[in-house]
Amino acid sequence: MSVRSTRVIGPALLLTAAVVALLLGLVVGGGADPRVASDPGAVVRWGLPAAKFIVNLSAAVMAGSVVLAAFALRRGEKEFDIALDITSIGAAALTISSGTTGYLTFLSSFNPEVSLGPAFGQQFGRFLLETELGRVWLITTVMAAVITVISYAFRGWGATLVLVVLSLTSLVPMATQGHSGSLANHDAAVMALVLHITSAAVWMGGLIALAYLRPNLREHRLRVIVERYSTIALVAFVIVTASGVARTIASVRGWNDLASAYGVVLMLKVVALTLLGLVGVAHRRWFIRRSVGERAPFWTFVGIEFAIMGVASGAAAALARTPAPADTTAPVLTTPAEILTEAPLPPELTLARWFAGNDVNVLWLLIAAFGIFFYLAGVRRLRQRGEEWQASRTSAWVLGMVLLAWANGGAVAVYAEYLHSIDAVGRVLLLLVVPFFLVLGAPWQLAMTTITSRTDGSRGVREWLQAAAGSSVIRFIARPVATVCAFALVLWSTSATGVLRSTLADPLLHELRVAGLLFVGSLLFSLLFRRRAMRGHWTWWTAIVGPAAALVGVGGWVALQSGLIAANWFGAMGRQWGLEPMADQRIAGIVILVSGPLLVFVGIAVSRSLSSSPTFSASGQILSHASRKVHS
């Protein structure tokens, strides 16, 4: 296959294979079969999964091309502008296809009488504004339209970063309604689907953008970009695989379910993803290390990859319309705990349950796994250069990552939804304990030492980290007073306001809460570990006393409350074991309160270590560069 023909033949193979896989999946899985009652008609039954496939494809073009521009291309060059043009085209197609999908979803869900009269328009408007399913497609359509305009009008690094965030965020609403709410592990399935959709979009869209960029790139430049895309694709493949496994566990209950119609379509997708992994290995081991420009075998493999991606995409669209076995066999939610959490009430928390209980969160498990892998890879690179890296730093980082995964997937995660005291333990772990070990591991120093700096005008991980550290926002929030205020605000909002209840009920808000606690905790300990970089002794002690006072104040307020915080959650679980809700809330307040004096104790220990050990002082430089402008 020639280079130029890849631009036409590659996407054509993708579309053809996707259509065949989609039709086959709908026939085998029954996703387009007529309904017994309220059948919306063949046009809707077949048109909705087809529109959903166009949504997936256009979303991939949008997200994959902008991620490629942000991490592989040079701003100001034609390659960069073409990639953002592709982003704009993909976003425009997503605007139209998501609007169409929303309309067909309305027809499929309510089977109204279609007319041009005001009654039909009002009914459709209520669907978009008042139902969760309607709001999903309305938000997706609006966000896609915004991305279309921004990607067409702005071409700076800042705008590109905003586009990356918006493009990936715009895919989240679709994932939240892509799984039945009847499953006991609904929250885990939603997060797995979010990761699955976003990583698959970056993977497929990046390849499409690469094919269209090829005629505008010289041989040596193409090789560099292909190598960078290969790294992005490898990370995306790992996330797709891990999240796909988690999604499968949530959808099937045993090996017998794989023999169902859902299982057949699922296996088609699994086979396609496995083949894509093998093709990726071939790219990395055989072609990328050689000249890739006009060589026919390389671009033939790209064409094959397009075809297999089409099969996977078509199967995914068909799978979304095929009832999962777990959906049809899930028990009716009857108890208060099941209605609130969509899961049965766990057994009483005992000492053994602290070690046996688990509710794996694939997001933070992947973050911990990637964090440990890349950290150890950096240490290995240092040692290959003959440089030393303290084992205590490595141990601290690994321990912090393990605690991060456990706090979000172990016994704390299992019982936090039912016991206020356990949720308080989780907040303290994420706010103080985990950040302490992560900052002690000095990841910033390791990254700046081991990641190769780019000299071609593009931005990789190192350049984006430097740009973030030198931004006015980070420089402002890294100041002691701003850090203390942010710490107190996050602590108060997640412990004593309605935000607490919202983060327990909504899985996406819960993940934002975890990220916020980790962020302000890391800022705090970054301040404590760089005492010599601060202006004065009293400023440093303010960074200790302020957060400690916030912990004591919030903890005391929670413990002394006469009413129950989040009463319609903790007070409505109907559990018959453990402390009654008010007593449990007092324990939660005491947990937060006691962590204040412990923080002061840790601060004193850190102060003495900073004075006696220059090496220890160096380990706290994760954000020391954030206090001044950093140039790449």
N, C-alpha and C positions, 0 to 999 in steps of 0.2 A: 504494500500500500504506500503510495507516494505521500509526501508531507502535505501538499496542498489538498489532496483528495480527502485527507483525514478530517478536515474542517467540515466536509459535507457527509462523507461516508460514516464517520464516527458517530455523530448525533443521529444520523438516519438509522444506524444499527441499534443504537440505544432505544429510539422510539419504536422501531419495529419489534425488537425483542420485548420491550415493556408492554406493548399492546397485546402481543401473543400471550405473555405470561399473565397479564391482567384478565383477558378473556378466559384463559384456561383456569385461573384461580377462581373466578366468579362462577364458572360452570361446576367445577369440582366442589367448591366450598358452599355453593348455594347462596352466595351473597346477593345475587340479582334475581332470585326466585320470586314468583308472585306471592303476595301475602294472602293469608286466609281472609283477613278483614282489612278494610281501609287501604287497599292497594293503590299506590300513587300512579301506577302505569309504567309501561316499559321504558319510556323516555327517562323518567326519573330514576328508576331502578338501575339502568345501565349508565345513564348520564352522570349520576352522582359519583360513582367510583372513578369514572374517566376524568371528571373535573378534579377530583381529589388527586389523581395522578399528576395532572398538569400543575396543580398547586405544589406538589412535592418537587417536581422538576424545576419549576420557575424559582421556588425558594432555594433550591440547591444552586442554581446559576447565580442568584443574588448573593447568597452567603459565601459560596466557594470562591467567587471571583474577588470579592472585597477582602477576604482573609488572605488570598494569594497576594493581592496588592499590598496589604499591610505588612506582610512578613517575608516577601520574596522580591518585590519589584522596586525600582528607583523612581522616586517622585520627580516630576518634571520631564520624564522621558515618555516616549510614545507608548511604551509597554504599560506604563502606569495608567495613562489616560484611557487606553483601550480596555483595561481591566475594569475601570470604574464605569465606562460606557456599558460594558456587559452587565455590571451590577445594576445600572439604571434600567436596562432592558429587562433583566430578570425580575426586578421589583415591579415594573409596569405590568409584566405578564402575571405576576402574583396578585397585583391589585385586581385585575380583571377576573382571574380564575378563582380567587378567594371570594369575590363578590358573587360569582356564579355558583360556587359551591354553597355559599350561605343561602342563596335563593332555592337551590335544589334541596338543601337540607330542610328548609322550611316546608317545602312541598312534601318531602318524604315523611316528616314528623307529624304534620297536621292534616295532610291531604285536603287542603281547602279547595273551594271552587275558584279557579283562576278567572279573573276578570280585570277590566280596566277601571272599575268603580272604586269609590273611596273606601268602601268596607274592606276590600281585599288589601289595599294599601295600608290601612290602619292596623289590620291584623298582622301584616308583615312587619310594620314598624314596631308593634308590641313584641313580636318575636325577637327582633334585633336588640331591643332595649331592655326587655324584662325577663328574658330567659337566658340562662347561662350559655346554652348552645348558640343562641343568636349573637350574644355579646362576643363570643369567641371569634366568629367570622367577621363581625363588624370591626373589632379591634385589629384583626389581622389585615383587613382591607385598608383601614386608615393608616396603619403603620407602614404598609407596603407603599402606599401613595406618598407618604412623607419621605421614605427612603429613595423613591424615584426622583423626587425633586432635589434632595440633598446630594445624591451621587452625581446628578447631572450638573449642578451649579457649583459645587465646591470640590477642590482637588488638593487640599492641604493635608498634612499629617494628622492634625487634630480632627478634621472632618472625617478622615478615613477611620480613625479610632472610634469616633461616634457611630459611623456606619457599621463597623464590625459589631459593636454592642447592640445597636438597633436591629441589625439583620438577624443575629442569633436570638435576641429577645422576642422578635416577631414570630419565631417558630414555637415559642413556649405555649401560647394559648391553644394551639392545635393539639399539643401533646396532652394537655389537661383534660380534653374531652375524647381522647383516643383510647380510653380504657373504661370498662364498665365500673360503675361505683358500687356494684354489689359484691365485689371481691373483698375478702378479709384483709388482703395486703394491698389495698387500693393506693395508699400513699407511696409505697415502694414502687408500684407499677407505674405511677405517674412520673416519678423522678427518673426511672429507667427509660421511659419513653421519651422524656425531654432530652436526655443524653443521646439516645439512639437517633432521634430525628436530627438534632443539631450536628452531631458528628458525621452522620451519613451525608447531610447536605454539604458540609465543607469538603468532604472527600470527593463526592461526585461533581460538585460545581467547580472545584479546583481543576479537575481533569478537563472539563469542558472549556474552561477559560484558557488552560494551557494549549489546547488544540487550536483555539482561535488566535492565540498570541504567536504561534510558531512562525508564520511567514514574516513577522516583523522583528525577529530575533536573529542575531548572528550565532554561529556555531558555539563559540565559547560561552556566550551569554545564555544560550538555551541550556547548556549543560549545568550551569550554576542554578538556574531556576528549577530545572527538573529535579536536581538533588534536594533543593529546599522543599519543593512540593512533595517529594517522596517522604521526607521526614514528617510533614504535616499529615500525609495520608497514613503513615504508619501509626501515629498517635490516634488518628481518627478510627483506624481499623481496630485498635485495641479497645477503644471506648465503645464502638459499635458491637464488638463481640461480647464484651462484659455486660453491657446494658441489655443486649439481646438475650443473653442467658438469664439475666434477672427477670426480664419481661416474659420469657418462656416459662420460668418457674411459677410466675404469677398467673399464667393462663392455662397451664395443664397441671393435672393432679397426679399423673402417673404415666407409665410407658404405654398403657392402653389408649390414652388420649391421643397419642401420636398416630394411631390408626384411624382417627376420625377425619372428617373433611378438613377441619381446621389444621390438624396435624400434617396432612398431605401438603397443603399450601405452605405451611410453616417449613416443612422439610425442603421444599423447592427453594425457598428463600435461604435456608441454611446452606444448601449445596452451592448456591450462587455466591454467597459470602465466602465460603471456603475456597472456591475457585479464585475469587478476587484476591484473597490472601496469598494464594500460590503465585498469581500473576505479579503481585507486588514484590514478592521475594525474587522472582525472575528479574524484575526491573532493577532492584537494588543490587543484585549479585552479578548480573551479566551485562546489562545494557548501560546503566548509569556510569559505571566505572570505565566505560569505553566511549568512543565518539558516538553521539546520539543524533546528530543533525539530520543527514539525509539517508541514514541507514534504514532500509525497508523493514528489517525484522523488528526494530524498536517500535515503529509506528504501526506495524501489523499487530503487535502485542497491545498497543493502545486501542486499536480497533476492537480487538477481542475483549479488552477490558470494558469498553463502551457497551458491547453486546451483553456481557455478563451483568453489568450494572443495570441495564435495562430489564433483564429478567428479575433481578432483586427488587427493583423499584416497582415493577408491575405486580410481583407477588406481594409486596408490602401493601400496595393499594387494595388488592383483593383481600388480603388478610384483615384489613381494617373493617371490611364489610362482612366478614365471616364470624359468626358467634363462636367464642372460645368455650371449650368444655367447662372451664372453671366458672364462666359466666352463667351457664345453664344449670350448674349443680350447686352453686353457692347458696347457703341457707338464708332464709329470710331474717333480716335484722329485727330483733324483737326486744332485746334488753336495752336499758338506757345506755350502757357502755357501747354496745354495738351500733346504736343509732348515732351516737356522738363521734365515735372513732372508726366506725366501719370494721371493727375487729372485736372478737370476743374478749371478755375480761380475763386477764392473765391470772394464774394462781397467786396465792399470797407470796409476798417478797420475803424470802428466807436467805440465809447465808449461802446456801447452795445455788439459789437463783442468781446471785450476784455474779457467779462464774458461768452458769449455764444459759442464762437468758440472752437472747440475741434478736435483733431486728435490723438486719444488715441494710445499711444505707449505701447504695452503690456509688453515689456522688462522692461522699467523703472517703469511702474505701478506695476509689480510684485516685483521688487527690493524694491520699496517704501513700498509696503504692507508687505513683509517679514521683511524689516528693522524695521518697526514700531512694528510688532507682536513680533519679538524676543527681541527687546529692552524692550517692556512692560513686556514680560515674565521674563526677567532678573531683572527688578525692582520689580516685584512681588516676585521673589525668595528671593531677599534681604530683603524685608519686612517680609516674612515668617520666616527669620532668626533673625528678630528683629533689622535689620540695616536700616538706613535711606538713602534715595537718594533724592537729591534736585529736587523739582518739576520744577524749572527753567531749569534744564538740560533736563528733559523729554520733556518739552514744546519746547525747542530749537531743539531737535532731530526730534520730530514729525513735527514741522514747516519746518525744512530742507527737510525732506522726502516728504512732501506735495508739497513744491516748486519744488523739483526735478521732481516729476510726472507732475506737471503743466507746467514746462518749456519744457518738452518733449512731452506733449500731449494737452496743452491748446492753447490759441490764439497765443502765441509766436511760437509754432511749426507749426500752420496753415499758418502763414504769413511770417515766416522766409525764405521760399523758394522764395518769391516774392519781399520782401523788404529787402534791405541790412541793413537798420536801425534796423528792428525787429530782424534780425539775430544777429546783434551786441548786442542788448539787451539780447538775449538768451545766447550769449557767456559770457557776464558780469555776468549774473545770475549764470551760471554754474562754472565760474572761481572764483567769489568772494562771492556772497550772499549765495548760497546753502552751500559751504564748511564752511563758517563762522558759520552757525547754526549747521551743523553736528559736527564740531570739538568742538563747545561749549557744545554739548551733552555728550562729554567724553565717546564715545562708547568703546574705548580701556580699560579704567579703569573699566567700567561695565563688559565687557567680561572677563577680568582677575579676577574679583572678583566673578563672578557668575557661569562661566562655570567650571564644575568639571574637575580636572586634571586627566588624565589617568595614571595608574601605571603598565599597562601590556605590555608596549613597543610599542603599536600602537599609531597612531596619529589621534586626532580628530581636531575640529575647533580650540580649544585653542592651541594645540601643533603646528599646522600649522601657526597660527598667531605669536606665539613666534619665530618659526623658520624663518619666513619672516622678522620679526623685527630685528632679530639678523644676517641676511644675510649681506654680504659685499656690495651688490648692494644697499639695502635700507639704510644701515648705511652711504654709500657714498652720495647718493642722498638727504638724510635728513640733510646734512651739509648746513649751510646758503648759501654759495657761489653756491653750486651745485643746491640748490632749486631755487635761484634767476635766474640762467642760464636756468634751465628747464622751469620756469615760462615764461621767456622772449621768449624762443624758441617756446613753444606751442602757446603763444599769437601771435607772429609774423607769424608763419606758417599758422595758422587758420584764420588770418585776412587780410594778405597782400600778399599771394602767391597763386599759382595754387591749393594748397591744399584746399582752401576755396571752389572753384568750384567743386572739386572732392567729398568733403564731402556733398555737396548739392545734387549731382546727384546720388551718390551710398549710399544706405541705410546702408550697413555694415560699410563703412568708416565713415558715420555720427555717428554711435554708438561708433566707436573708438574715434572720436573727442570728444564726450560727456565724455567718460571715461577719456581721457587725460586731459581735462579741469578740471574735478572733482579731479583728482589725484594731479595735480600741485597746485590747489587751496587749497586742504586739507593739502598738505605739507607746504604751506606758512603759513596758520593759525595755524598749529601745532607748527611752529617756534615761532610765535608771542605769543602764549599762554604759552610758556615755557621759558620765558625770563631768569628766574633764573638759568635754566640749561645751558644757553649759556655762552661762555667764557668772554664776555665783553659787556659793554654798547654799544659801537660803532658797534659791530657785529650785535647786535639786530636791531639797527637803519638801518644798511645796508639792512637787510631783509625787511624793510619798504620802504626805499628810492629807492632801486633797482627795485622792481616790479612797484612802482608808476611811476618811470621814464620810464619804459618800456611801461606802459599804456599811458602815455602822448606822448611818442615818436611815438608809433604805431598809436594812435588816430590822432595825428597831421598829420602824413604821409598820412593816409587814407583820412582825410578831405581836404588836400591840393593837392591831386592828380589831374592832368589835364585830365587824362584818366580814363575810367571806369574799375574798378577791376571786374574780371569775367564778361566781357562785353557780352560774348556769353551766359550768363545765365541771370543776372539781366537786361541787355539791350535788351534781346530778348524775354521777356515775353509777350509783346503786351498788357499790361494792360493800361486801359484808365483812371484809377482813381489814386488818390494819387500824391505824388511828382514825378517829372521826375527823371530818374535814377541817374544823377549826383548830384542833390540836395539831394536825399535820401542817397547817399553815403557820402555826407558831414555831414549829421545828424548822420550816423553810426560812422564816425570818432569822432564827438563831444561826442557821448555816451561813447566811449572807453576812450577818453581824460579826460572827467570829472570824470570817475571812479578812476583816479590816485590820485587827491587831496582827494577824499572821502576815499580812502584806507589809506592815511596819517592820516586823521581825526580819522578813526577807530583805527589805530595803537596807536595814542595818548590816546584815550579813554581806550584801552586795557592796555596800560602802567600804567595809573593811577589806573585802577581796580586791576592790578596785585600787585601794591604797597600797596593797602589798604585792599584787600580781599584775604586771603590765600585760602579760599574756591574756589573763582573764579579761582585762579591760578591752583588749582588741576584739574579743569575741562578741562584744555588744554593738558592733558597727553596722547593724542591719539597715538603719535609717540615718546614720550619722551624716551621710552626704545630703540628706533631705534638708538640712539646715542652711544649705547654700546652693547656688545654681550649679548644676552639673551639665557639662557639655560632652557630647560624644566625640 
